[in-house]
Amino acid sequence: MSDGGAPAAVEQAAITFRWDLDKTYLRTQFESLRQMVKIPFEAASDKVHLPGVPQVIQGLRRCALARAQRPFVFFLSASPPQIGNAIREKLELDGIEYDGIIFKDQLRNLVRGRWRSLREQIGYKLGELLESRERGPAAPREILFGDDWESDPLIYSVYADVLAGRLDAGAVGDLLRTLEVERGAIARVSRAVEALESHSEVVQRIYINLEKRTPPGRFHAFGPRLVPAFNYFQTGASLFELGLIDDAALTTIANALVEEASYSGDRLRNSLDDLVRRGHLRPSSRTRIIRILQAAAIAGPAPHEAMLRARLRAAFERLQARWRRGTPAEQLPELDYAQILRDWTGREV
Amino acid sequence: MPRIAVDAMGGDFAPEEIVRGVAQASLESDIQMVLVGSADKIQALLDAGPYNPELISVRHCSSAIGMAEDPREALRAKRDASITVAARMVAAGEADAMVSAGNTGACVLAAAKNFKLIRGVKKAALASVFPRQTEYPGQDTLGLLLDVGATIRCDAIELTQFAVMGSAYARRISKVASPRVGLLNMGSEESKGGDVLVEAHRRMKSLPAINFVGNIEGNDVATGKADVIVTEGLLGNVVLKLIEGIGEIAATLATHAAQENWRWRLGMAMMSSGISRMRDLTDFRTYGGAPILGFESLCIKVHGRSTAPAIRNAIKVAAKAVRDRISPEIAETLASIR
């Protein structure tokens, strides 16, 4: 169930940003039955976005256009379409331009007595992602945004590997059967996988918002393509390194965190350092970002010793980069889905 | 917001329990923490559990001082040891206080080498908290004993300064408006204990800045008669280790008793929750540590066998001590009696 009229033709100079909604864009509370019951009755003004997220989307769009790339923004939600109006209003309130939004038709599942489909996410989301790409646009680059509440890391990784041709319909079918996905959903995914005409490394990054504070070490199995981020400044920093947002966009994101969530310069600096230590940001990028924060008077000067050390490390890294070209995701190792399923679901393929 | 430097490599269970304690504190407070130690080891441990990266930074250093190393030698040989780097950070104003579960001697020496003594203070004192009975509702279940090892022998002026420092600390941390200060001695009479203790008694009694309750004998240490007990380092350390040992012996005896016959086993089973509570009360691994008092900067020393909850509590204690301006208050009180 979707709206928005995306063009079907492949746009070579295009980039697609796919977003989950709940816990990725919105601070949706559905931990208790009471909170879940409240959701359909919430107005747009009741809905709260995560700090910095509208600024990330706006920055991505603006910078893509500045690079003469056509940006596409799609939202994919497992919520029912009955809350669609409130969501659309909320996105409008936040000044978000988007090209499509998909909801899960839970009413149809209910009427047809598909009880398992009501809760099932993996088959549903994977099917929608693949079909959405089939409908177009099939941009040569995609960036995906999800969270750590359900199965976004697995769904997005499978989607990326299907597009790259690393997983065929048989392998995906095996994975989905292991996860006890409903037969109809498996058939839908398999058909969409087989319908793919060409394969390439489309998905450049997968950002997982650690809303539940899942230990980042749990995501190592998904490889360097997937970046677990504790806040949208970390996400912004990684996007800045990829060249997808500029100084001004990053400053706007940082300011949003300062104004909406009382972040301090120290908190932002620590967030950056955490990303560097986890291997998702280069020290030289960190140094550049700190300069941007300082220029915007968001962060104060670093202690002399630490700054000196960062400069030395950045210089060393530049020397290393002469020998080793490419970002981490471009040297992506093959993922061991059997291991991922064992770790994340306790199931054997 | 206070920034606390935490020696990640010091302690019997370092760096695992230290990093876990910091991670726990990051989820429960808004204290900025700097983990000092091997960056790779620290990040690997952080990765394994939940934490808030916004409150944690890491200062890499290449070495650490072992619990069994000679403190003086180790500090001389390892200039980049985590405990020294943490102390240097505090001295340079990069952190407001430090927490360490490492080698006690090295901790005291690192503080002495890097921190300035408060004007007029002759010697710094290592304090420790210990479990005790309470005499009235709301009284802190932990008493403060100082010195427990920063000194060996002390004169009367030094003991009096310890009393002022301990009183100021207890007033802020234990929230006792007027903490009762006792002098550890071999009798309750003013004339007991030799020239130094008699003179110390006279000086403390004449000080309006403290609530001096007189001499405290060994059997009153754990009764709650005094909130702060003052003694020289040699005796304080013996008392502290004795209290620790009693807790361990009680636990061992209970285990042996349960193995003797089925009636005792049954009795022990019925008392198990009470025994468990008693064990928690006497378990030094869960306390929040105690300060080295007398320096302008603050260092909280945690027991070497501390686990994550003790580290978390120590960080909170350090932050509170910084917020409540413990060191400036000690300096002001000492200046007023000079």
Interface residues (C-beta under 8 A of the other chain):
Chain A: R213 T214 P215 P216 G217 H220 F230 N231 Q234 Y263 S264 D266 R267 L268 R269 N270 S271 D273 D274 R277 R278 P303 A306
Chain B: M1 R3 L27 Q32 A39 Q43 A44 L46 D47 A48 G49 P50 Y51 N52 P53 E54 L55 I56 S57 V58 R59 A92 E94
